[in-house]
Amino acid sequence: MYFVYVLKSESSGRRYVGMTNNLERRLKEHNSGKMKSTKAFIPWEIIYTENYSNRTEAREREKYLKSSAGRRYLRTINIIS
């Protein structure tokens, strides 16, 4: 099982989209400062997830949510403003 997730920084309000096969571990990595792209905006909280049965589908969805069309989709379901 793979997860596509959206995080929100509690300190800055920034959003981050990613994918993983272990959501709890990945959130701990983001909040421990191990990830260069997110360590400046700790702490993070999960605000949205989607489940996929394989890595390929999850990666395609992650790429979509990072695109402008994906950001528009997240706005329509009130995940981001």
Biopython code that builds the backbone (N, CA, C, O; Angstrom):
import numpy as np
from Bio.PDB.StructureBuilder import StructureBuilder

atoms = [
    (1, "MET", "N", (0.839, -1.179, 0.000)),
    (1, "MET", "CA", (0.000, 0.000, 0.000)),
    (1, "MET", "C", (0.885, 1.243, 0.000)),
    (1, "MET", "O", (1.842, 1.333, 0.769)),
    (2, "TYR", "N", (0.563, 2.184, -0.852)),
    (2, "TYR", "CA", (1.282, 3.452, -0.941)),
    (2, "TYR", "C", (0.318, 4.585, -0.642)),
    (2, "TYR", "O", (-0.880, 4.491, -0.908)),
    (3, "PHE", "N", (0.862, 5.654, -0.088)),
    (3, "PHE", "CA", (0.071, 6.810, 0.289)),
    (3, "PHE", "C", (0.609, 8.050, -0.408)),
    (3, "PHE", "O", (1.820, 8.257, -0.485)),
    (4, "VAL", "N", (-0.295, 8.864, -0.911)),
    (4, "VAL", "CA", (0.034, 10.204, -1.369)),
    (4, "VAL", "C", (-0.532, 11.112, -0.291)),
    (4, "VAL", "O", (-1.677, 10.945, 0.130)),
    (5, "TYR", "N", (0.264, 12.068, 0.155)),
    (5, "TYR", "CA", (-0.161, 12.878, 1.295)),
    (5, "TYR", "C", (0.121, 14.352, 1.068)),
    (5, "TYR", "O", (0.987, 14.731, 0.279)),
    (6, "VAL", "N", (-0.635, 15.168, 1.782)),
    (6, "VAL", "CA", (-0.398, 16.610, 1.802)),
    (6, "VAL", "C", (-0.146, 16.985, 3.252)),
    (6, "VAL", "O", (-0.935, 16.666, 4.142)),
    (7, "LEU", "N", (0.968, 17.667, 3.471)),
    (7, "LEU", "CA", (1.311, 18.160, 4.798)),
    (7, "LEU", "C", (1.099, 19.662, 4.840)),
    (7, "LEU", "O", (1.186, 20.342, 3.817)),
    (8, "LYS", "N", (0.823, 20.167, 6.020)),
    (8, "LYS", "CA", (0.741, 21.605, 6.236)),
    (8, "LYS", "C", (1.675, 21.955, 7.382)),
    (8, "LYS", "O", (1.657, 21.307, 8.428)),
    (9, "SER", "N", (2.483, 22.977, 7.182)),
    (9, "SER", "CA", (3.378, 23.451, 8.228)),
    (9, "SER", "C", (2.567, 24.247, 9.242)),
    (9, "SER", "O", (1.870, 25.196, 8.884)),
    (10, "GLU", "N", (2.663, 23.856, 10.499)),
    (10, "GLU", "CA", (1.950, 24.570, 11.547)),
    (10, "GLU", "C", (2.580, 25.936, 11.819)),
    (10, "GLU", "O", (1.913, 26.831, 12.338)),
    (11, "SER", "N", (3.855, 26.105, 11.473)),
    (11, "SER", "CA", (4.533, 27.377, 11.734)),
    (11, "SER", "C", (4.367, 28.393, 10.611)),
    (11, "SER", "O", (4.250, 29.590, 10.875)),
    (12, "SER", "N", (4.355, 27.932, 9.361)),
    (12, "SER", "CA", (4.322, 28.882, 8.244)),
    (12, "SER", "C", (3.075, 28.776, 7.377)),
    (12, "SER", "O", (2.792, 29.687, 6.599)),
    (13, "GLY", "N", (2.321, 27.683, 7.494)),
    (13, "GLY", "CA", (1.149, 27.492, 6.640)),
    (13, "GLY", "C", (1.476, 26.907, 5.277)),
    (13, "GLY", "O", (0.571, 26.695, 4.471)),
    (14, "ARG", "N", (2.753, 26.638, 4.998)),
    (14, "ARG", "CA", (3.144, 26.037, 3.713)),
    (14, "ARG", "C", (2.560, 24.645, 3.571)),
    (14, "ARG", "O", (2.215, 24.000, 4.561)),
    (15, "ARG", "N", (2.451, 24.183, 2.325)),
    (15, "ARG", "CA", (1.974, 22.834, 2.035)),
    (15, "ARG", "C", (3.086, 22.039, 1.364)),
    (15, "ARG", "O", (3.951, 22.604, 0.696)),
    (16, "TYR", "N", (3.054, 20.713, 1.550)),
    (16, "TYR", "CA", (4.025, 19.818, 0.924)),
    (16, "TYR", "C", (3.284, 18.568, 0.479)),
    (16, "TYR", "O", (2.506, 18.005, 1.249)),
    (17, "VAL", "N", (3.512, 18.129, -0.750)),
    (17, "VAL", "CA", (2.906, 16.912, -1.296)),
    (17, "VAL", "C", (4.001, 15.866, -1.457)),
    (17, "VAL", "O", (5.078, 16.158, -1.977)),
    (18, "GLY", "N", (3.717, 14.645, -1.008)),
    (18, "GLY", "CA", (4.687, 13.568, -1.134)),
    (18, "GLY", "C", (4.015, 12.214, -1.219)),
    (18, "GLY", "O", (2.788, 12.122, -1.206)),
    (19, "MET", "N", (4.824, 11.152, -1.306)),
    (19, "MET", "CA", (4.297, 9.788, -1.320)),
    (19, "MET", "C", (5.205, 8.890, -0.512)),
    (19, "MET", "O", (6.399, 9.156, -0.377)),
    (20, "THR", "N", (4.630, 7.815, 0.030)),
    (20, "THR", "CA", (5.393, 6.891, 0.854)),
    (20, "THR", "C", (4.631, 5.584, 0.994)),
    (20, "THR", "O", (3.446, 5.503, 0.669)),
    (21, "ASN", "N", (5.323, 4.568, 1.479)),
    (21, "ASN", "CA", (4.635, 3.320, 1.812)),
    (21, "ASN", "C", (4.485, 3.165, 3.323)),
    (21, "ASN", "O", (3.935, 2.169, 3.795)),
    (22, "ASN", "N", (4.976, 4.155, 4.088)),
    (22, "ASN", "CA", (4.849, 4.134, 5.548)),
    (22, "ASN", "C", (4.608, 5.576, 6.013)),
    (22, "ASN", "O", (5.552, 6.340, 6.210)),
    (23, "LEU", "N", (3.356, 5.926, 6.180)),
    (23, "LEU", "CA", (2.978, 7.307, 6.466)),
    (23, "LEU", "C", (3.486, 7.796, 7.822)),
    (23, "LEU", "O", (3.960, 8.928, 7.926)),
    (24, "GLU", "N", (3.397, 6.976, 8.845)),
    (24, "GLU", "CA", (3.860, 7.385, 10.175)),
    (24, "GLU", "C", (5.355, 7.671, 10.187)),
    (24, "GLU", "O", (5.792, 8.685, 10.731)),
    (25, "ARG", "N", (6.144, 6.774, 9.583)),
    (25, "ARG", "CA", (7.592, 6.961, 9.514)),
    (25, "ARG", "C", (7.935, 8.231, 8.745)),
    (25, "ARG", "O", (8.811, 8.996, 9.148)),
    (26, "ARG", "N", (7.237, 8.445, 7.635)),
    (26, "ARG", "CA", (7.537, 9.601, 6.785)),
    (26, "ARG", "C", (7.236, 10.915, 7.502)),
    (26, "ARG", "O", (8.004, 11.871, 7.391)),
    (27, "LEU", "N", (6.130, 10.968, 8.234)),
    (27, "LEU", "CA", (5.815, 12.180, 8.992)),
    (27, "LEU", "C", (6.882, 12.434, 10.054)),
    (27, "LEU", "O", (7.284, 13.578, 10.264)),
    (28, "LYS", "N", (7.342, 11.382, 10.722)),
    (28, "LYS", "CA", (8.415, 11.539, 11.716)),
    (28, "LYS", "C", (9.684, 12.075, 11.070)),
    (28, "LYS", "O", (10.373, 12.912, 11.654)),
    (29, "GLU", "N", (9.998, 11.597, 9.863)),
    (29, "GLU", "CA", (11.180, 12.091, 9.153)),
    (29, "GLU", "C", (11.047, 13.579, 8.844)),
    (29, "GLU", "O", (12.001, 14.337, 9.017)),
    (30, "HIS", "N", (9.873, 13.997, 8.390)),
    (30, "HIS", "CA", (9.661, 15.416, 8.101)),
    (30, "HIS", "C", (9.797, 16.246, 9.375)),
    (30, "HIS", "O", (10.432, 17.300, 9.361)),
    (31, "ASN", "N", (9.214, 15.786, 10.459)),
    (31, "ASN", "CA", (9.213, 16.557, 11.705)),
    (31, "ASN", "C", (10.519, 16.476, 12.483)),
    (31, "ASN", "O", (10.734, 17.276, 13.393)),
    (32, "SER", "N", (11.394, 15.536, 12.154)),
    (32, "SER", "CA", (12.685, 15.445, 12.841)),
    (32, "SER", "C", (13.758, 16.276, 12.156)),
    (32, "SER", "O", (14.868, 16.398, 12.673)),
    (33, "GLY", "N", (13.445, 16.847, 11.006)),
    (33, "GLY", "CA", (14.409, 17.675, 10.295)),
    (33, "GLY", "C", (15.310, 16.903, 9.354)),
    (33, "GLY", "O", (16.301, 17.452, 8.874)),
    (34, "LYS", "N", (14.997, 15.639, 9.073)),
    (34, "LYS", "CA", (15.824, 14.825, 8.176)),
    (34, "LYS", "C", (15.646, 15.202, 6.710)),
    (34, "LYS", "O", (16.511, 14.914, 5.882)),
    (35, "MET", "N", (14.528, 15.845, 6.388)),
    (35, "MET", "CA", (14.245, 16.182, 5.000)),
    (35, "MET", "C", (14.645, 17.637, 4.736)),
    (35, "MET", "O", (14.091, 18.558, 5.336)),
    (36, "LYS", "N", (15.597, 17.831, 3.846)),
    (36, "LYS", "CA", (16.124, 19.159, 3.555)),
    (36, "LYS", "C", (15.023, 20.125, 3.108)),
    (36, "LYS", "O", (15.023, 21.299, 3.478)),
    (37, "SER", "N", (14.090, 19.613, 2.309)),
    (37, "SER", "CA", (13.066, 20.487, 1.741)),
    (37, "SER", "C", (12.013, 20.930, 2.751)),
    (37, "SER", "O", (11.291, 21.893, 2.493)),
    (38, "THR", "N", (11.907, 20.258, 3.886)),
    (38, "THR", "CA", (10.854, 20.601, 4.846)),
    (38, "THR", "C", (11.358, 20.993, 6.226)),
    (38, "THR", "O", (10.561, 21.427, 7.058)),
    (39, "LYS", "N", (12.646, 20.859, 6.500)),
    (39, "LYS", "CA", (13.111, 21.058, 7.870)),
    (39, "LYS", "C", (12.987, 22.497, 8.360)),
    (39, "LYS", "O", (12.916, 22.717, 9.569)),
    (40, "ALA", "N", (12.960, 23.470, 7.479)),
    (40, "ALA", "CA", (12.848, 24.867, 7.891)),
    (40, "ALA", "C", (11.440, 25.235, 8.354)),
    (40, "ALA", "O", (11.233, 26.304, 8.929)),
    (41, "PHE", "N", (10.478, 24.357, 8.106)),
    (41, "PHE", "CA", (9.083, 24.702, 8.380)),
    (41, "PHE", "C", (8.414, 23.758, 9.382)),
    (41, "PHE", "O", (7.189, 23.636, 9.399)),
    (42, "ILE", "N", (9.210, 23.097, 10.208)),
    (42, "ILE", "CA", (8.711, 22.178, 11.239)),
    (42, "ILE", "C", (7.875, 22.974, 12.236)),
    (42, "ILE", "O", (8.223, 24.122, 12.512)),
    (43, "PRO", "N", (6.811, 22.440, 12.784)),
    (43, "PRO", "CA", (6.260, 21.085, 12.662)),
    (43, "PRO", "C", (5.244, 20.990, 11.519)),
    (43, "PRO", "O", (4.655, 21.984, 11.094)),
    (44, "TRP", "N", (5.063, 19.755, 11.041)),
    (44, "TRP", "CA", (4.131, 19.432, 9.958)),
    (44, "TRP", "C", (2.996, 18.570, 10.487)),
    (44, "TRP", "O", (3.171, 17.794, 11.426)),
    (45, "GLU", "N", (1.821, 18.721, 9.864)),
    (45, "GLU", "CA", (0.696, 17.847, 10.161)),
    (45, "GLU", "C", (0.111, 17.342, 8.844)),
    (45, "GLU", "O", (0.135, 18.052, 7.839)),
    (46, "ILE", "N", (-0.407, 16.133, 8.851)),
    (46, "ILE", "CA", (-1.036, 15.562, 7.664)),
    (46, "ILE", "C", (-2.439, 16.136, 7.550)),
    (46, "ILE", "O", (-3.226, 16.063, 8.493)),
    (47, "ILE", "N", (-2.751, 16.713, 6.379)),
    (47, "ILE", "CA", (-4.088, 17.260, 6.185)),
    (47, "ILE", "C", (-4.889, 16.513, 5.126)),
    (47, "ILE", "O", (-6.092, 16.738, 4.989)),
    (48, "TYR", "N", (-4.226, 15.609, 4.359)),
    (48, "TYR", "CA", (-4.934, 14.888, 3.305)),
    (48, "TYR", "C", (-4.126, 13.664, 2.905)),
    (48, "TYR", "O", (-2.901, 13.736, 2.800)),
    (49, "THR", "N", (-4.802, 12.538, 2.680)),
    (49, "THR", "CA", (-4.121, 11.329, 2.184)),
    (49, "THR", "C", (-4.995, 10.618, 1.161)),
    (49, "THR", "O", (-6.221, 10.730, 1.177)),
    (50, "GLU", "N", (-4.343, 9.894, 0.284)),
    (50, "GLU", "CA", (-4.989, 8.989, -0.667)),
    (50, "GLU", "C", (-4.197, 7.690, -0.665)),
    (50, "GLU", "O", (-2.973, 7.716, -0.537)),
    (51, "ASN", "N", (-4.873, 6.557, -0.805)),
    (51, "ASN", "CA", (-4.227, 5.245, -0.799)),
    (51, "ASN", "C", (-4.174, 4.669, -2.212)),
    (51, "ASN", "O", (-5.114, 4.817, -2.993)),
    (52, "TYR", "N", (-3.055, 4.007, -2.525)),
    (52, "TYR", "CA", (-2.881, 3.353, -3.827)),
    (52, "TYR", "C", (-2.255, 1.985, -3.622)),
    (52, "TYR", "O", (-1.491, 1.774, -2.680)),
    (53, "SER", "N", (-2.585, 1.064, -4.507)),
    (53, "SER", "CA", (-2.101, -0.305, -4.362)),
    (53, "SER", "C", (-0.682, -0.502, -4.881)),
    (53, "SER", "O", (-0.020, -1.475, -4.519)),
    (54, "ASN", "N", (-0.203, 0.422, -5.735)),
    (54, "ASN", "CA", (1.171, 0.270, -6.220)),
    (54, "ASN", "C", (1.875, 1.618, -6.335)),
    (54, "ASN", "O", (1.245, 2.675, -6.363)),
    (55, "ARG", "N", (3.187, 1.544, -6.399)),
    (55, "ARG", "CA", (4.022, 2.737, -6.397)),
    (55, "ARG", "C", (3.810, 3.601, -7.636)),
    (55, "ARG", "O", (3.831, 4.828, -7.541)),
    (56, "THR", "N", (3.607, 2.984, -8.786)),
    (56, "THR", "CA", (3.435, 3.719, -10.036)),
    (56, "THR", "C", (2.213, 4.634, -9.980)),
    (56, "THR", "O", (2.293, 5.808, -10.341)),
    (57, "GLU", "N", (1.090, 4.096, -9.530)),
    (57, "GLU", "CA", (-0.130, 4.904, -9.422)),
    (57, "GLU", "C", (0.065, 6.051, -8.426)),
    (57, "GLU", "O", (-0.359, 7.179, -8.677)),
    (58, "ALA", "N", (0.701, 5.755, -7.312)),
    (58, "ALA", "CA", (0.928, 6.773, -6.288)),
    (58, "ALA", "C", (1.831, 7.878, -6.828)),
    (58, "ALA", "O", (1.567, 9.057, -6.593)),
    (59, "ARG", "N", (2.876, 7.519, -7.538)),
    (59, "ARG", "CA", (3.812, 8.510, -8.090)),
    (59, "ARG", "C", (3.118, 9.405, -9.108)),
    (59, "ARG", "O", (3.341, 10.615, -9.126)),
    (60, "GLU", "N", (2.276, 8.817, -9.956)),
    (60, "GLU", "CA", (1.542, 9.612, -10.943)),
    (60, "GLU", "C", (0.630, 10.619, -10.246)),
    (60, "GLU", "O", (0.545, 11.778, -10.652)),
    (61, "ARG", "N", (-0.047, 10.167, -9.194)),
    (61, "ARG", "CA", (-0.950, 11.059, -8.463)),
    (61, "ARG", "C", (-0.171, 12.153, -7.742)),
    (61, "ARG", "O", (-0.608, 13.303, -7.713)),
    (62, "GLU", "N", (0.972, 11.812, -7.162)),
    (62, "GLU", "CA", (1.810, 12.819, -6.506)),
    (62, "GLU", "C", (2.221, 13.894, -7.500)),
    (62, "GLU", "O", (2.130, 15.085, -7.203)),
    (63, "LYS", "N", (2.672, 13.481, -8.674)),
    (63, "LYS", "CA", (3.080, 14.442, -9.700)),
    (63, "LYS", "C", (1.914, 15.334, -10.103)),
    (63, "LYS", "O", (2.087, 16.534, -10.318)),
    (64, "TYR", "N", (0.714, 14.739, -10.206)),
    (64, "TYR", "CA", (-0.470, 15.522, -10.564)),
    (64, "TYR", "C", (-0.773, 16.563, -9.484)),
    (64, "TYR", "O", (-1.016, 17.728, -9.801)),
    (65, "LEU", "N", (-0.762, 16.157, -8.221)),
    (65, "LEU", "CA", (-1.100, 17.086, -7.138)),
    (65, "LEU", "C", (-0.074, 18.204, -6.995)),
    (65, "LEU", "O", (-0.386, 19.263, -6.449)),
    (66, "LYS", "N", (1.142, 17.982, -7.479)),
    (66, "LYS", "CA", (2.167, 19.024, -7.455)),
    (66, "LYS", "C", (2.035, 19.987, -8.637)),
    (66, "LYS", "O", (2.662, 21.047, -8.644)),
    (67, "SER", "N", (1.229, 19.628, -9.628)),
    (67, "SER", "CA", (1.041, 20.474, -10.804)),
    (67, "SER", "C", (0.013, 21.568, -10.504)),
    (67, "SER", "O", (-0.658, 21.525, -9.473)),
    (68, "SER", "N", (-0.108, 22.532, -11.391)),
    (68, "SER", "CA", (-1.098, 23.595, -11.179)),
    (68, "SER", "C", (-2.515, 23.034, -11.217)),
    (68, "SER", "O", (-3.377, 23.496, -10.469)),
    (69, "ALA", "N", (-2.770, 22.052, -12.069)),
    (69, "ALA", "CA", (-4.102, 21.427, -12.099)),
    (69, "ALA", "C", (-4.385, 20.700, -10.787)),
    (69, "ALA", "O", (-5.513, 20.726, -10.295)),
    (70, "GLY", "N", (-3.371, 20.055, -10.221)),
    (70, "GLY", "CA", (-3.529, 19.364, -8.951)),
    (70, "GLY", "C", (-3.783, 20.325, -7.806)),
    (70, "GLY", "O", (-4.583, 20.037, -6.916)),
    (71, "ARG", "N", (-3.109, 21.463, -7.822)),
    (71, "ARG", "CA", (-3.347, 22.480, -6.787)),
    (71, "ARG", "C", (-4.763, 23.024, -6.910)),
    (71, "ARG", "O", (-5.415, 23.284, -5.899)),
    (72, "ARG", "N", (-5.246, 23.199, -8.141)),
    (72, "ARG", "CA", (-6.641, 23.638, -8.329)),
    (72, "ARG", "C", (-7.602, 22.606, -7.762)),
    (72, "ARG", "O", (-8.585, 22.963, -7.112)),
    (73, "TYR", "N", (-7.322, 21.311, -8.006)),
    (73, "TYR", "CA", (-8.157, 20.237, -7.449)),
    (73, "TYR", "C", (-8.181, 20.306, -5.926)),
    (73, "TYR", "O", (-9.250, 20.207, -5.324)),
    (74, "LEU", "N", (-7.026, 20.475, -5.296)),
    (74, "LEU", "CA", (-6.969, 20.563, -3.835)),
    (74, "LEU", "C", (-7.739, 21.771, -3.319)),
    (74, "LEU", "O", (-8.318, 21.719, -2.234)),
    (75, "ARG", "N", (-7.751, 22.861, -4.090)),
    (75, "ARG", "CA", (-8.552, 24.017, -3.704)),
    (75, "ARG", "C", (-10.048, 23.710, -3.786)),
    (75, "ARG", "O", (-10.819, 24.143, -2.929)),
    (76, "THR", "N", (-10.459, 22.964, -4.815)),
    (76, "THR", "CA", (-11.895, 22.668, -4.963)),
    (76, "THR", "C", (-12.414, 21.779, -3.850)),
    (76, "THR", "O", (-13.599, 21.841, -3.523)),
    (77, "ILE", "N", (-11.562, 20.955, -3.259)),
    (77, "ILE", "CA", (-12.011, 20.108, -2.135)),
    (77, "ILE", "C", (-11.609, 20.721, -0.791)),
    (77, "ILE", "O", (-11.653, 20.060, 0.246)),
    (78, "ASN", "N", (-11.212, 22.012, -0.832)),
    (78, "ASN", "CA", (-10.904, 22.804, 0.358)),
    (78, "ASN", "C", (-9.739, 22.281, 1.182)),
    (78, "ASN", "O", (-9.737, 22.434, 2.404)),
    (79, "ILE", "N", (-8.756, 21.672, 0.551)),
    (79, "ILE", "CA", (-7.558, 21.229, 1.248)),
    (79, "ILE", "C", (-6.559, 22.381, 1.329)),
    (79, "ILE", "O", (-5.880, 22.543, 2.343)),
    (80, "ILE", "N", (-6.466, 23.173, 0.277)),
    (80, "ILE", "CA", (-5.575, 24.344, 0.299)),
    (80, "ILE", "C", (-6.385, 25.560, -0.087)),
    (80, "ILE", "O", (-7.453, 25.453, -0.690)),
    (81, "SER", "N", (-5.856, 26.724, 0.273)),
    (81, "SER", "CA", (-6.545, 27.962, -0.073)),
    (81, "SER", "C", (-5.826, 28.689, -1.177)),
    (81, "SER", "O", (-6.266, 29.758, -1.601)),
]
sb = StructureBuilder()
sb.init_structure("model")
sb.init_model(0)
sb.init_chain("A")
sb.init_seg("    ")
for serial, (resi, resn, name, xyz) in enumerate(atoms, 1):
    if name == "N":
        sb.init_residue(resn, " ", resi, " ")
    sb.init_atom(name, np.array(xyz, "f"), 0.0, 1.0, " ", f" {name:<3s}", serial, name[0])
structure = sb.get_structure()
